[in-house]
Amino acid sequence: MKIGLYFGTFNPIHVGHLIIANHMAEHSDLDQIWMVVTPHNPLKKKSTLLDDYHRLQMVHLATEDFPKIKPSDIEFKLSQPNYTVNTLVHLEEKYPKYEFSLIMGEDNLKSLHKWKNYEVILENHDIYVYPRLETKGSAEEAISTDSDNLDLKILQKFATKIHMIDAPVVEISSTFIRDNIKNGKNVQPLLAAKVWEYIDHNNFYKK
């Protein structure tokens, strides 16, 4: 089974996340998409970041009607701070029959060279890339627009591992949603109904 790992704080998860995850599930060769909730880093205090399990619960609520999309708390069990390469090793050990790939935006592809052991990741895992507004185009175009980015030689070496998926360009941010909730604005169209109900019931992001 081919699993696409979509990492995020999901603070909160919104329709943009679901659009990308569903598109990957329906328009690539991935069998399932796992929404991997990034835990709170104990070394970084961030007052706007909800408790790990509240964010996980929102992912559960948002994805329960999508059989190909699953929430994952796999990183909750790993020591912090954690790196993606460590998560991948852990998953391979736990699920030896599964094939794991990464899902990321083109903006993250440009900075992949800054990740710990990024060449090990590229050697062992495929990457499924969705477009961002400022970088819509080919992988080469996404890389070559910035001098401080993944070396083109490395990109060419791993060209077969990088899959550009023509997913919808969605420019919704969790920060925008949090700020609007704090300011008393209606954000319900940007959230799954059950996620909005959970946020509203718990008075999240209002202070």
Secondary structure, 3 states (H helix, E strand, C coil): CEEEEEEECCCCCCHHHHHHHHHHHHHCCCCEEEEEECCCCCCCCCCCCCCHHHHHHHHHHHHCCCCCEEEECHHHHCCCCCCHHHHHHHHHHHCCCCEEEEEEEHHHHHCHHHCCCHHHHHHHCCEEEECCHHHCCCHHHHHHCCCCCCCHHHHHHCHHHEEECCCCCCCCCHHHHHHHHHCCCCCHHHCCHHHHHHHHHHCCCCC
